[in-house]
Amino acid sequence: MNLSVRDANLDLMQIEKVGIVGSGIMGSAIAEVTLLGGYKVTLHSRQSTTAHVMMQQLKDSFSKMVKREILLQSKANEAISRFEVTTEMRDLIDSDIVIESIIEDLETKRELFQRLDGLCKVDTILATNTSTLPVVEIAVATKRPELVCGIHFFNPAARMKLVEVVTPITVATSTVDTVISFVTSLGKEPVKVKDEAGFIVNALLFPLLNSAIYMLERHVASMEEIDRSMQLGCGFPMGPFRLLDLIGLDTSLKILETLHFESRSPSTVPAPTLRRLVAAGRLGKKSRCGFYDYGP
Ligand SMILES: NC(=O)c1ccc[n+]([C@@H]2O[C@H](COP(=O)([O-])OP(=O)(O)OC[C@H]3O[C@@H](n4cnc5c(N)ncnc54)[C@H](O)[C@@H]3O)[C@@H](O)[C@H]2O)c1
């Protein structure tokens, strides 16, 4: 894949190599999506044990697609040959775009962007998959704020069509145009959105998810009944508690805290039960236990 985009200033911006930082739920899924998009992908993880796990995960996922006859075995093999997992940040040096998908914490992300800025070639686009954090504050941690924006994928990234392209006031039009073309090349539907907490989807979704927890705390109905009601009554693919578990309760808590910091809306004050579950290390599906139990 060789994506060429001409921006308003007729500068040619090319994306061939994608770097990804973070190997959690989203980083690993973004790796799969970008590999299937035809790009050369290097994923950075802090732990050396991740390489093997990631490679196996990817092979399993591609095998399932081959079985369902939506991917040819030869294409799967070719995609895997374009994939590399590393613990060395310097392996991202020549990436045309780096997508950060680490823990939802502003200071940690700012430090990472500073590091990437000092390391990557001068025209590398640096993007964050943050769910709510102010992208401008991440951008100004670098000396290239015009090349920094948000690329917000949805979970599960392989299936969800939407990608919010978040545009802080510091970003250049050419960066946004390049990113929109890149996202489109992945078979996703980009929506350009202002750099406001929660962007579109989480700003609307999280007050609802939080209200479901308060409803549970008031004993209005059981968790299962609330989930089933939203599926059968509103056509949700899954109820609020299953969705919170899928997103991750630590990430959900961070999202609500950021939304509340910016909006001060009572609907975004995190429900106490959410805090308690996170404190107990019950982080949702990824820790096999959250609102629901997912077995060993
Ligand atoms: N889970 C979702 O539904 C979802 C959807 C869209 C966007 N996001 C965003 O994607 C990002 C990652 O979320 P996730 O769900 O993949 O989380 P996760 O908990 O599955 O993974 C977090 C990753 O961050 C790494 N990490 C933790 N602390 C770190 C540190 N100090 N320095 C560097 N790396 C560190 C972990 O090793 C792990 O690889 C977050 O910004 C989140 O808001 C999440």
The ligand as a Tripos MOL2 file, in Angstrom:
@<TRIPOS>MOLECULE
LIG
   44    48     1     0     0
SMALL
NO_CHARGES

@<TRIPOS>ATOM
      1 N1        -11.0750    0.1030   25.2420 N.am      1 LIG1
      2 C1        -11.7760    0.7980   24.3780 C.2       1 LIG1
      3 O1        -12.9620    0.4910   24.1270 O.2       1 LIG1
      4 C2        -11.1690    1.9670   23.6610 C.ar      1 LIG1
      5 C3        -11.7720    2.4450   22.4810 C.ar      1 LIG1
      6 C4        -11.1780    3.5180   21.8010 C.ar      1 LIG1
      7 C5        -10.0410    4.1120   22.3120 C.ar      1 LIG1
      8 N2         -9.4980    3.6330   23.4720 N.ar      1 LIG1
      9 C6         -8.2760    4.2780   23.9620 C.3       1 LIG1
     10 O2         -7.1730    3.4680   23.5590 O.3       1 LIG1
     11 C7         -6.0920    3.6240   24.5060 C.3       1 LIG1
     12 C8         -5.6840    2.2480   25.0090 C.3       1 LIG1
     13 O3         -6.8210    1.6140   25.5890 O.3       1 LIG1
     14 P1         -6.9580    0.0200   25.6860 P.3       1 LIG1
     15 O4         -8.3940   -0.2400   25.8610 O.co2     1 LIG1
     16 O5         -6.2080   -0.6290   24.5990 O.co2     1 LIG1
     17 O6         -6.2460   -0.2190   27.1120 O.3       1 LIG1
     18 P2         -5.5100   -1.5200   27.6650 P.3       1 LIG1
     19 O7         -5.5910   -1.4080   29.1360 O.co2     1 LIG1
     20 O8         -6.0200   -2.7510   27.0090 O.co2     1 LIG1
     21 O9         -4.0010   -1.3110   27.1620 O.3       1 LIG1
     22 C9         -3.2070   -0.2500   27.6440 C.3       1 LIG1
     23 C10        -1.8060   -0.3830   27.0850 C.3       1 LIG1
     24 O10        -1.0340    0.6790   27.6390 O.3       1 LIG1
     25 C11         0.1960    0.1520   28.1400 C.3       1 LIG1
     26 N3          0.6370    1.0050   29.2520 N.ar      1 LIG1
     27 C12         0.1450    1.0570   30.4960 C.ar      1 LIG1
     28 N4          0.8260    1.9530   31.2270 N.ar      1 LIG1
     29 C13         1.7720    2.4730   30.4100 C.ar      1 LIG1
     30 C14         2.8090    3.4190   30.5760 C.ar      1 LIG1
     31 N5          3.0120    4.0240   31.7430 N.pl3     1 LIG1
     32 N6          3.6060    3.7000   29.5200 N.ar      1 LIG1
     33 C15         3.4270    3.0790   28.3240 C.ar      1 LIG1
     34 N7          2.4640    2.1600   28.0970 N.ar      1 LIG1
     35 C16         1.6470    1.8710   29.1320 C.ar      1 LIG1
     36 C17        -0.1600   -1.2580   28.5960 C.3       1 LIG1
     37 O11         1.0050   -2.0620   28.6610 O.3       1 LIG1
     38 C18        -1.1030   -1.6840   27.4750 C.3       1 LIG1
     39 O12        -0.3700   -2.1530   26.3480 O.3       1 LIG1
     40 C19        -6.6220    4.5470   25.6060 C.3       1 LIG1
     41 O13        -6.2170    5.8550   25.3250 O.3       1 LIG1
     42 C20        -8.1360    4.4170   25.4640 C.3       1 LIG1
     43 O14        -8.8340    5.5180   25.9400 O.3       1 LIG1
     44 C21       -10.0210    2.5630   24.1600 C.ar      1 LIG1
@<TRIPOS>BOND
     1     1     2 1
     2     2     3 2
     3     2     4 1
     4     4     5 ar
     5     4    44 ar
     6     5     6 ar
     7     6     7 ar
     8     7     8 ar
     9     8     9 1
    10     8    44 ar
    11     9    10 1
    12     9    42 1
    13    10    11 1
    14    11    12 1
    15    11    40 1
    16    12    13 1
    17    13    14 1
    18    14    15 2
    19    14    16 1
    20    14    17 1
    21    17    18 1
    22    18    19 2
    23    18    20 1
    24    18    21 1
    25    21    22 1
    26    22    23 1
    27    23    24 1
    28    23    38 1
    29    24    25 1
    30    25    26 1
    31    25    36 1
    32    26    27 ar
    33    26    35 ar
    34    27    28 ar
    35    28    29 ar
    36    29    30 ar
    37    29    35 ar
    38    30    31 1
    39    30    32 ar
    40    32    33 ar
    41    33    34 ar
    42    34    35 ar
    43    36    37 1
    44    36    38 1
    45    38    39 1
    46    40    41 1
    47    40    42 1
    48    42    43 1
@<TRIPOS>SUBSTRUCTURE
     1 LIG1         1 GROUP 0 **** ****
